[in-house]
Amino acid sequence: MDGAGKSSESGSAASSLKSMENGCSGKDVGCLKQVSPLRGGGSRNTSPLGCVRSRNTSPSRQKVVKTKPRGLDEETASTFGKAIHPDVQMEDNIWAMLPEDLLNEILARVPPFMIFRLRCVCKRWNTILQDRSFLKFHSQVPSHGPCLLTFWKNSQTPQCSVFSLPLKTWYRIPFTFLPQWAFWLVGSSAGLVCFSGLDGLSFKTLVCNPLTQTWRTLPSMHYNQQRQLIMVVDKKDRSFKIIATSDIYGDNKSLPTEVYDSKLNSWSIHQIMPAVNLCSSKMAYCDSRLYLETLSPLGLMMYRLDTGYWEHIPARFPRSLLDGYLVAGTQKRLFLVGRIGLYSTLQSMRIWELDHTKFIWVEISRMPPKYFRSLLRLSAERFECSGQDNLICFTSWNQGKGLLYDVDKKVWSWIAGCALQSYNSQVCFYEPRFDASIY
């Protein structure tokens, strides 16, 4: 009886998975895009002997959108592009008799947003996706690739959409598990996402894993004020730290720098940032160093996480810089992104890289005029900028557009579907990981 029960459960799981692949909505997480049939006023002639203009709808002639997610080999990736024949049935005994370790390895190679939906297929799969052996297999598989996470609140209800750059598709992830006070998106690193907010008069911080729907509130800081925060993750040590600098209004004269360590589960107090006038609240973390822009003295303030001390870098900004964003790249690369020019007709978007030896900004790229005019139609229009792994994302929610620049390939490309997101969205890069622990 037990064996029959398991076979029936696995059989229903296989049928549920097949129906999910064929009929699920494109708005849900992990759904595959389906080719919609052409609509016309009359009936279609599907016979091969019909007129020349008739459409052949045989399975071998179906149009299929082929994608190759990272982490899958050539043979496995090619199966996602094959047409599904309605007369092919999955053997129930195969899934019933499949060893646990082999099933773990198969599921670990499935794109993470599809795995997120597989939790509701059957109890066995839901248990496996929470098992340590599956997380071990998942940690050994190459990363899915960078994604863009957008977060906003609609009538006090948290909303989240993730754009997969490898799959070029938007996915909706439920964020209803977050408390109401989680309002500001601090950032994301190695699968974890950090939020902050005011719970009454208390300033609180939390970390969560959107894929596992787990979260926890961090202990209170020594100084209970709204702070500028940034999160960094040590993948080798499987731990994370959160650095709290000045308050959100830029008053850094009385608040010391505090650092949260997940291994100690506590905040430690470090040096107070020297008296400076901050140019922007945007920060960038690169090579165990935190950078902020300053107007007086002009240049950068750098915080060394290993020593806990601040120091000033006299890197003067380019002339006629209207607004600048610091963006961290790979291999100790630090970028400055901003607009140049006093008038709308003379403005342009440029990218510089910091020369760490000479402390000067070297221009490396300019946004083509056609992209700049389409992204920012008004001279004073606000834009946001974020980066990860030498990828720089520009967003202008007034225009409902997003633009991506690959520093290594020197390629500009539009992000499809940004107009469908909320105009007040907060954006950051995100790497989906099931094995990212909140502790």
N, C-alpha and C positions, 0 to 999 in steps of 0.2 A: 504493500500500500504506500509506503514512503517513497519508493522508487517511482511509482506511478504519479504520485503527487508532484514530485520534483520535475518529472517529464512534462506534466501538464502545465506547470508554472513556467518552465523554460519555453515551452511551445507558445504559450500566450505572450511571453516576452518577445519571442522572435516575430510573432505576428504583429505585436504592437510596434516593434521597431520598423517593420516593413511598411505598415500603414502610416507611421509617422514620417518616413522618408517620402512616401508617395503623396500624402494628403495634408500635411501640416501647413499652418499659415506661415507666410514669409515674414511676418512681424515677430514671431516668437523666436526664442533663442535656439540656434542650431538647425533651423529649417533649411533644407536645400531649395534652391530656386527651381520652380517648375515652369515649363514652357506652356503658356496659355494658348488655347486653340483660337484660330481666327473666327471672328463672328461675321456672319453675312445674313442677307435677307432670306436666302433659300437653303436647301439642303446641299450637302457636299457629296461629290462623287468620289468614293474611296476605292473604286475598282481600278486595277492596273490597266484595264482596257478602256477606261474612260477617256474624256477629252484631254488634250495636252495641258490645259490650264488647271486641271484638277490637281488637288494636293495629295501626294502619297503619304499616308499616315502610318505606314508599317513601322514596326519597332526599329528596323535597321536604318530607316530614313529620318528618325526623330532627331531634332536639333537639341543637343545637350551642351550646357555650359560647363566647360572643363576648368577645374581649378586644381592646383597642386599645393596643398598646405605643407608648410615646413615641418620636418620631423617624419615624413612618410617617404618610403622608398618609391622607386619608379613603378614597380608592379602594383603596390597598394594604392598609390595615387591615381593610377590609370583606371582603377575600378570605379572611382567616383565619377568618371566621365562616360561610363557605359550606360546604355539604355536599359531600363528594368523591364524585362519581359513579364507580362502578366501571368503566363503559364508556368513560370519557374517557382517552385515551392522550396522553402528552406526545411531541411530535415530537422524535426524536433529532437531526435536522438543525438544529433551532433552537439547541440547546446546543452542537452541534459548530461552527456558524458564528458564534456570538455573539462580538462583539468583546471584547477583554480589558477595555477601560475600562468598557464597559457592564456586563459581569459584575461588575466591582469595585463599581460603583455599586449594583447590585442586592444584592449580598451585604452591603454596608455598611449597608443599611437593614433587614436582618434582625435581630431581637432577638439580642443577643450570646450568650445561652445556647444558641440554636439553631445559631449559627455554630460554636460550640465542637464540636458533634457533626458538622458538615459536613466537618470536616477528614478524617474517615475515609471519606468517600464515594468519592473518587478522588484520584489523585496530582495532577491539575491543580488541584483546589480546595484541596488541602493546600498546594500551592506558592503559590497566589494569596493565601491567608490570611496568609502570611508575607512577602508582597511589600510593598515600600514604597509602591507606587501604591495598593494596597488600604488600607493604614494612612492614607494621605493622604485618601482618600474617607471612611474611618471617622471621622477626626478632625473632618471638616466636618459630620457628621450630629449632630443634637441628642442629648444624653445619654439613655440608656435610662431613667434615673431612679434614685432611691436604692434600695439593697438592704440587707438585714441579713445579715452574715456570721457564722456560728457555727463555732467551731473547738474540737475536743477530741481527745484521744488515747484510743483503745480498744485495750488490750493493746499499747501503744507504737506503734500504727499511727495516723498522723494522719488525722482525719476532718474534713470540711468540708461544710456545707450553706449555701446562700444563698437567702434569701427575697426574691423580687422584689416590691416594693410595687406597681408598675404592673400586673403580671400576677397578683399575689396567689397565687403558687405557689412551692413549695420546689424547689430544684434541688441535686443532689449534684455536687460538683466534686472530682475526685481530687487529693489532696495528698500522694501517696506520693513525689513528687520531693523533698520537704523532708528535710534531714538529721535524725537522731535527736535532736540536741541542741536543735532549735527547739521550745521548749515554751511560752513566753509570747507571747501575741498583743499586740503593742505598739499597733497601730492600722492604719488604712487611710486613704488620701487619693488621689483622682484616679486610681483604678485600681491603685495599688500597695498592697501589704500588707507590714507590717514585723513580724518576729519576733525574739526574743532568747532566750538560753539559756546554759547552762553546758556546755562541751565539756571535760570533765575539770575542771581548775581555771581554765580560760580563759573569760571572759565574752565571748560573741560576739553579733553582730547581723547580720541578713540582710534583704534586700528581695526581693520576688517579684511576678510578675504571674500570678495564678491562671489567667487565660484562655490565655495563651501558654505556661504551665508553665515559665517561665524564672525563675532566681533567682541571686543572688550574695551572697557573704559580704563584709561591709564590713571595712575595715582596723581593727585593734585600737585602742582608745582609749589615751590616755596613762596613765590610771589604770585598771588591770584589776580593776574591782569591779562587782558587780551594781548597775545604775543604773536610775532611773526615766527612761523614754524617751518621746518623742512625735515623730511624723513630720509634716512639713508639705510640701506640694508647690506649686511655682510653675508654674501651667499655661501662662502666657505664655512663661516662660523655659524651660519643659520641664526643670526640675531639681527636686531635693528636698533638704531638710535634716532632720537628726535632732538633737534637743536632748536632752542627758543632764544631768539635775540632780543631786539627792542620791542616795544609795544607797537600796535598797529598804526599809531599816529607818529611813529618815528622818534619818540622820546626815549633816548637810550642813556640819559644822564644818571639815572638812579637804579635801573634794573640790571642785575648781573646776568650774564649768559648762563642758561641752564641746559643740561644735557640729560636726556632720559636714556637709560641702558636697559634693554629687555632682559638681559641675563641677570641684572641686579633688581629689576623691577622697581627702580627708584630714580629720582632726579638728583643730579649733583650740580653744585654751584661753581661757576668759573669766573673769569675776569670780566669786569664791566667794560663794555665797548667804549673806547675813547670818545670824547665829545666831538662829534662830526655832524654835518648836515646831510642826511641821506637824500639821494636823488630819486630813488625808487624803492618800493617795498619788495621788489622782485629779487630773489636770491638764486644763486647757482652753486651746486656742490660738485667739485671736480678734484680728483686726486687727493682725497682726504682733506680738502680745504673748502671753506665756505667763502663766497665772494658777494659783496654788496657794492653798489655804486654810491659815491659820495660827491657832493658839490663843494664842500669846504671841510678839509682840503680836497682839491680836485683829484679824482682817481678812484681807487678801489680800497675797501677794507677787507682784509683776509683773516679768517679765523682758522687756526690749525687745530684740528680735532685731537691730534695726538698730544699736543702740549697744553691746549686750553687757553691760548693767548691770541690777541689780536695784533695785527700790524698793518701799516698803511703802504700801499703800492702806488707810486706816482705815475700812473698810466693815464695821460690826458686823453680826453675824449675827442673825436673828430669835430671839426668846426661845423657850426650850423646844425648840430644834432638836436632834433626836436624831442624825440623820445627814444629811449634805448632799453633793450632787454638783454640780460645776461643769460646765455644758454651754454650748458655744459656738454661737451662732446666726449669722445673716447680718447684714450691715450693722452691724458693731461691737456686736451684741447679746450680752450675757453673762447666762446664766440660772443660778439656784441652785435645785436640786430637793432636797427632803428631807421627813422626817416631823416633825410637830409633836405634842407631847403626851407626858405621863408615863405614862398608863395606856392599855391597849389599847382601852377603850371611848371614849376621848377623842382618840385619834390620828387624824390626817388627813395626806394627802400634798398638798403645796402647791408652787407654782412662783413664784419671784420673778425680777425683772429688775433689774440694777444700773443705778442712775442715776449716770452717770460724772461729772456736775457736782457733785452733792451727796454722792456716795459713800454712798448708802443703798440698801437692797433694797426694791423695790416689788412687792407681791404682784399677780400678774396672773391666776392661775388656781388652782383647787383640784380635786383628783381627786374625782369623785362617790363617795359612800359605797359604792354597790353595787360599783363597780370596785375600790375600796380593800379591801373585805372579801373579795372574790374573789381579789385578787392576793396579799394578805398576811393570812393567817388568824391568825397569831400575832404578838404585839406585838414580839418580838425576832427575827422572821424576816428573813433577809438578802435584799436585792434589789440589782440592778445597774441602772445608768442610763447611757445614752449619747445623743448627739444630733448632728444634722447638718441644715443648711438649715432651721432652725426646726422640726425634727421631733425629738421626744423619745421614746425607747424605754425602757420599764420591763420588766425580766425578773425572774421569780421561778422558778428551776428546781425548788425544792422543790414548788411547786404545778404546775410544768410549763406556765406561762402567760406570755404576753408582751402588753404593752399599748402602744399607740402614741398619742401626742398631737400634733396639728398646732396649733402656736401661732398661726399666721395664721388658720386656719379655726375654731379652738377646737372641735375635734372629737376625741372619744376613740373608739378602735376596737381590738378584739382582734386579735392576730396569730394566724391559724389555723395549727395544726400544731406549735406549740412543744412540746407534750407528747411529740412523736416524737423530739425532740433529747435529747442527753445532759444530765444534771443538772449536770455540771461544765463546761459549755460556756463559752467566752469569746466575747463578742459585741462587734461594732463595726459601724458603717455602712460600706457599700462601694459604690463606683461602678464597674461593669464597663466596662473600656476595653481594647481590643486595642492601641491606640497608646501605652499607658503604658510608657515605657522604664525599665529598671532601671539604666541608666547615666546 
